[in-house]
């Protein structure tokens, strides 16, 4: 269970940021717009961070809009020595949902894969997940790589040490090589379809479809539709009681 440790506005007109303690990591959860009703939770792509304003596609969302900086990105702290996996990123989202309650999730790239995983792992808290194009969508492909040690370059490490706004170089390297088997992704999609209680708990708005995403789209009950239509679909749904 995550524990909010502080909440303060980043700027007079900017988002309100709550820091969540998740094991040894501090996660930055940004409230881009306040309001009542079910939150919309935005998950960024690999190497990105939460935008400072509500994106245009989310302007019509009827409730509050939040964005989570994943471990090693934006205002969230870094994992000492690396060790980044998609499952760790999913646990980041789980910590945010434990704080927010039931929410609709929109993920780009790496965030899209995290959206799939959390929709299957926490179907009672994810009221629809929309998977979109973005950096890190493919990951390391569907099969393991040849055994090798891959590390960030010394230059990347030096720049990241002096500029904390840059993503952790270990996150960039390790999450870009994270293996995503088709059947593994399908398992999470089936869990969402079976246990969410929704007719269409997963919507794929991505145009690029690596093998894992193609396998998800092939599951009966997963819809492929534009982002605006997916958000309208989920905005109309009732929010389950926490």
C-alpha positions as CSV (number, residue, x, y, z in Angstrom):
1,X,0.0,0.0,0.0
2,X,1.3,3.4,-0.9
3,X,1.5,6.2,1.6
4,X,1.2,9.9,0.5
5,X,4.0,11.8,2.2
6,X,3.4,15.4,0.9
7,X,1.3,17.4,-1.4
8,X,2.3,20.8,-2.8
9,X,1.7,22.8,-5.9
10,X,4.5,22.7,-8.4
11,X,3.7,26.3,-9.4
12,X,0.8,28.7,-8.8
13,X,-0.9,27.6,-12.0
14,X,0.7,24.2,-12.3
15,X,-0.2,20.7,-11.2
16,X,-0.5,19.6,-7.6
17,X,2.0,16.9,-6.9
18,X,1.6,14.2,-4.3
19,X,4.6,12.0,-3.5
20,X,3.7,8.4,-2.8
21,X,6.1,6.2,-0.9
22,X,6.3,2.9,-2.8
23,X,8.8,0.6,-1.0
24,X,12.1,2.6,-1.4
25,X,10.9,4.8,-4.3
26,X,9.1,8.1,-4.2
27,X,6.5,8.4,-7.0
28,X,5.3,11.7,-8.3
29,X,1.6,11.7,-8.9
30,X,0.5,14.9,-10.5
31,X,-3.1,16.3,-10.4
32,X,-3.4,18.2,-13.7
33,X,-7.0,19.1,-13.1
34,X,-9.1,18.7,-10.0
35,X,-12.8,17.7,-10.0
36,X,-15.3,15.2,-8.8
37,X,-16.0,11.7,-10.3
38,X,-13.7,9.0,-11.6
39,X,-10.1,10.1,-12.2
40,X,-8.3,9.7,-15.6
41,X,-4.8,8.5,-15.0
42,X,-2.2,9.2,-17.7
43,X,0.9,7.0,-18.1
44,X,3.8,8.4,-20.2
45,X,6.1,6.6,-22.6
46,X,9.7,5.5,-22.1
47,X,12.0,8.5,-21.4
48,X,9.0,10.9,-21.0
49,X,7.2,12.4,-18.0
50,X,3.8,13.7,-17.1
51,X,2.8,16.9,-19.1
52,X,2.4,20.1,-17.1
53,X,-1.1,20.7,-18.4
54,X,-4.1,18.5,-19.4
55,X,-3.5,17.1,-22.9
56,X,-6.0,18.2,-25.5
57,X,-7.4,14.6,-25.8
58,X,-8.3,14.6,-22.1
59,X,-9.9,18.1,-22.0
60,X,-13.5,16.7,-22.2
61,X,-13.0,14.0,-19.5
62,X,-15.7,14.7,-16.9
63,X,-13.6,14.0,-13.7
64,X,-10.1,14.9,-12.4
65,X,-7.1,14.2,-14.5
66,X,-3.8,12.8,-13.0
67,X,-0.5,11.8,-14.4
68,X,2.0,9.4,-12.8
69,X,5.8,9.7,-13.3
70,X,7.0,6.2,-13.5
71,X,10.1,5.1,-11.5
72,X,13.2,6.7,-13.0
73,X,11.3,9.3,-14.8
74,X,10.2,12.9,-14.1
75,X,9.7,13.8,-10.5
76,X,9.9,10.2,-9.3
77,X,13.0,8.8,-7.7
78,X,15.3,6.3,-9.4
79,X,15.9,2.7,-8.6
80,X,19.4,2.4,-7.1
81,X,21.6,0.4,-9.5
82,X,18.8,-0.2,-12.0
83,X,16.8,-3.4,-12.1
84,X,13.9,-1.9,-14.1
85,X,11.2,-4.2,-15.5
86,X,7.7,-3.8,-16.8
87,X,6.4,-5.5,-13.6
88,X,8.0,-2.8,-11.5
89,X,6.4,-0.1,-13.6
90,X,3.1,-1.9,-13.2
91,X,3.6,-1.8,-9.4
92,X,4.1,1.9,-9.7
93,X,0.6,2.2,-11.2
94,X,-0.8,-0.1,-8.6
95,X,0.5,2.3,-5.9
96,X,-1.2,5.2,-7.7
97,X,-4.5,3.4,-7.9
98,X,-4.3,2.4,-4.2
99,X,-4.2,6.2,-3.6
100,X,-6.8,7.3,-6.2
101,X,-9.2,4.4,-6.2
102,X,-11.0,3.2,-9.4
103,X,-9.7,5.1,-12.4
104,X,-9.6,5.0,-16.2
105,X,-6.1,4.6,-17.5
106,X,-4.5,5.9,-20.7
107,X,-1.0,4.8,-21.5
108,X,1.5,5.8,-24.2
109,X,4.3,3.4,-25.3
110,X,5.7,1.9,-22.1
111,X,2.7,3.3,-20.3
112,X,0.4,1.3,-22.7
113,X,2.1,-1.9,-21.7
114,X,1.8,-1.0,-18.0
115,X,-1.9,-0.2,-18.6
116,X,-2.4,-3.7,-20.0
117,X,-0.7,-5.3,-17.0
118,X,-2.5,-3.3,-14.4
119,X,-5.9,-3.9,-16.1
120,X,-5.3,-7.6,-15.7
121,X,-3.8,-7.4,-12.3
122,X,-6.3,-5.0,-10.7
123,X,-9.4,-5.3,-12.8
124,X,-11.5,-4.0,-9.9
125,X,-9.7,-0.7,-10.0
126,X,-9.2,-0.1,-13.7
127,X,-12.4,1.1,-15.3
128,X,-11.1,0.8,-18.8
129,X,-7.6,1.1,-20.2
130,X,-6.6,2.7,-23.5
131,X,-3.4,1.7,-25.1
132,X,-1.7,4.3,-27.4
133,X,1.4,4.7,-29.5
134,X,4.5,6.1,-27.9
135,X,8.1,5.4,-26.9
136,X,8.8,2.0,-25.5
137,X,5.8,0.3,-27.0
138,X,7.7,-2.5,-28.5
139,X,10.1,-3.1,-25.6
140,X,12.7,-5.8,-26.3
141,X,10.4,-7.9,-28.5
142,X,8.7,-11.3,-27.8
143,X,11.7,-13.5,-27.1
144,X,14.8,-13.4,-24.8
145,X,18.0,-11.8,-26.1
146,X,21.5,-13.4,-26.3
147,X,23.1,-13.2,-22.9
148,X,25.0,-9.9,-22.6
149,X,25.7,-7.1,-20.2
150,X,24.1,-3.9,-21.4
151,X,24.9,-0.7,-19.5
152,X,24.4,3.0,-20.1
153,X,27.3,5.0,-21.6
154,X,29.5,7.0,-19.2
155,X,28.3,10.1,-21.0
156,X,24.7,9.3,-20.3
157,X,25.4,8.5,-16.7
158,X,27.3,11.8,-16.2
159,X,24.6,13.9,-17.7
160,X,21.9,12.2,-15.6
161,X,24.0,12.7,-12.5
162,X,24.0,16.4,-13.0
163,X,20.5,16.9,-14.4
164,X,17.9,15.1,-12.3
165,X,15.2,16.0,-14.8
166,X,16.6,13.4,-17.2
167,X,15.3,9.9,-17.1
168,X,17.5,7.3,-15.4
169,X,19.9,5.9,-18.0
170,X,19.4,2.4,-16.5
171,X,15.6,2.7,-17.1
172,X,16.2,3.7,-20.7
173,X,18.4,0.7,-21.4
174,X,16.6,-2.0,-19.4
175,X,13.0,-1.1,-20.3
176,X,14.0,-0.9,-23.9
177,X,15.1,-4.5,-23.7
178,X,12.2,-5.8,-21.6
179,X,10.9,-9.0,-23.1
180,X,7.2,-9.1,-23.9
181,X,5.9,-12.5,-24.9
182,X,2.6,-12.6,-26.8
183,X,1.0,-15.3,-24.6
184,X,2.1,-13.3,-21.4
185,X,0.3,-10.2,-22.7
186,X,-2.7,-12.2,-23.7
187,X,-3.0,-13.7,-20.1
188,X,-3.4,-10.2,-18.7
189,X,-5.9,-9.2,-21.3
190,X,-8.0,-12.3,-20.5
191,X,-7.8,-11.5,-16.8
192,X,-9.2,-8.0,-17.5
193,X,-11.9,-9.4,-19.7
194,X,-13.0,-12.0,-17.2
195,X,-12.8,-10.1,-13.9
196,X,-13.4,-6.4,-14.7
197,X,-17.1,-6.7,-15.2
198,X,-16.9,-4.5,-18.3
199,X,-17.9,-5.5,-21.8
200,X,-14.7,-3.9,-23.2
201,X,-12.1,-3.3,-20.5
202,X,-9.3,-2.8,-23.0
203,X,-9.3,-0.3,-26.0
204,X,-6.4,-0.3,-28.4
205,X,-5.9,3.1,-30.1
206,X,-2.3,2.4,-31.2
207,X,-1.6,2.2,-34.9
208,X,1.8,0.4,-34.4
209,X,1.1,-3.0,-33.1
210,X,4.1,-5.1,-32.0
211,X,3.5,-8.8,-31.5
212,X,2.3,-8.5,-27.9
213,X,-0.2,-5.8,-28.8
214,X,-1.4,-7.7,-31.9
215,X,-2.0,-10.7,-29.6
216,X,-4.1,-8.5,-27.2
217,X,-6.2,-7.0,-30.1
218,X,-6.9,-10.6,-31.2
219,X,-8.6,-11.4,-27.9
220,X,-12.4,-11.4,-28.1
221,X,-13.8,-8.4,-26.2
222,X,-10.8,-6.1,-26.8
223,X,-11.8,-3.2,-29.0
224,X,-9.7,-1.2,-31.5
225,X,-10.9,2.4,-31.7
226,X,-9.6,5.9,-31.7
227,X,-8.6,7.5,-28.4
228,X,-11.5,10.0,-28.4
229,X,-14.1,7.2,-28.8
230,X,-12.5,5.0,-26.2
231,X,-12.5,7.9,-23.6
232,X,-16.2,8.6,-24.4
233,X,-17.0,4.9,-23.9
234,X,-15.3,4.8,-20.5
235,X,-16.6,8.3,-19.4
236,X,-20.1,7.0,-19.7
237,X,-19.5,4.0,-17.4
238,X,-20.5,4.1,-13.7
239,X,-17.6,4.0,-11.2
240,X,-17.5,0.8,-9.0
241,X,-17.5,1.4,-5.3
242,X,-14.1,1.2,-3.7
